[in-house]
Amino acid sequence: MSMKAIFYHAGCPVCVAAERTVAEGLDHSKYDVEIVHLGQQKGRVTEAERAGVKSVPALVIGDQAFHINHGADLSALKA
């Protein structure tokens, strides 16, 4: 059974590079990876916030948020 992994990003160059390196690099036999572009799916910003995401790009696995580099604060996506 694979573990859920959600990669949140905003489409910026830092986020796109992180998606290519991190999210696509996960072992898909172990992780069910979902890519969420918060710039296009603003309704999911609150979900990301509840998962512990403070900035994007970020990868959430289980109940742990991993922040990768720094593209944008989550608060900037609420505007």
C-alpha positions as CSV (number, residue, x, y, z in Angstrom):
1,M,0.0,0.0,0.0
2,S,1.4,3.4,-1.0
3,M,1.5,6.4,1.3
4,K,-0.1,9.7,0.1
5,A,2.3,12.5,-0.8
6,I,1.0,15.9,-1.9
7,F,3.4,18.4,-3.6
8,Y,2.1,22.0,-3.3
9,H,3.4,24.7,-5.5
10,A,2.5,28.0,-7.1
11,G,4.0,27.6,-10.6
12,C,7.1,29.8,-10.0
13,P,10.5,28.7,-11.4
14,V,11.6,27.5,-8.0
15,C,8.4,25.4,-7.6
16,V,8.7,23.9,-11.1
17,A,12.3,22.9,-10.6
18,A,11.4,21.4,-7.2
19,E,8.5,19.5,-8.8
20,R,10.8,18.0,-11.4
21,T,13.5,17.0,-8.9
22,V,11.5,16.1,-5.8
23,A,7.9,15.1,-6.7
24,E,8.7,13.3,-9.9
25,G,11.7,11.6,-8.2
26,L,9.7,9.9,-5.5
27,D,9.3,6.1,-5.8
28,H,5.7,5.9,-7.2
29,S,5.5,2.3,-6.0
30,K,5.8,3.6,-2.4
31,Y,4.1,7.0,-2.7
32,D,0.8,8.1,-4.3
33,V,1.9,11.5,-5.5
34,E,-0.5,14.4,-6.1
35,I,0.7,17.7,-7.6
36,V,-1.4,20.7,-6.5
37,H,-0.8,24.1,-8.2
38,L,-2.2,26.5,-5.6
39,G,-2.1,29.4,-8.1
40,Q,-4.7,27.5,-10.1
41,Q,-6.5,25.7,-7.2
42,K,-6.9,28.5,-4.7
43,G,-9.6,26.5,-3.0
44,R,-6.9,24.2,-1.6
45,V,-4.8,26.8,0.1
46,T,-6.6,26.3,3.4
47,E,-6.0,22.5,3.1
48,A,-2.3,23.2,2.6
49,E,-2.2,25.5,5.6
50,R,-3.9,22.8,7.8
51,A,-1.3,20.4,6.6
52,G,1.4,22.7,8.0
53,V,2.6,24.3,4.8
54,K,4.0,27.8,5.4
55,S,5.6,28.4,2.0
56,V,5.8,26.7,-1.4
57,P,7.2,24.5,-2.8
58,A,6.4,22.0,-0.1
59,L,5.9,18.3,0.1
60,V,3.4,16.8,2.6
61,I,3.8,13.1,3.4
62,G,1.5,11.7,5.9
63,D,1.2,14.4,8.6
64,Q,4.7,15.9,7.9
65,A,5.3,19.1,5.8
66,F,8.7,19.4,4.2
67,H,9.5,22.9,2.9
68,I,11.8,22.9,-0.2
69,N,13.7,26.1,-0.9
70,H,11.5,29.2,-0.9
71,G,9.3,30.2,-3.8
72,A,6.4,32.1,-2.0
73,D,4.8,32.4,1.4
74,L,1.4,30.7,1.6
75,S,-0.1,34.0,2.8
76,A,0.7,35.5,-0.6
77,L,-1.5,32.9,-2.3
78,K,-4.5,33.9,-0.2
79,A,-4.6,37.4,-1.8
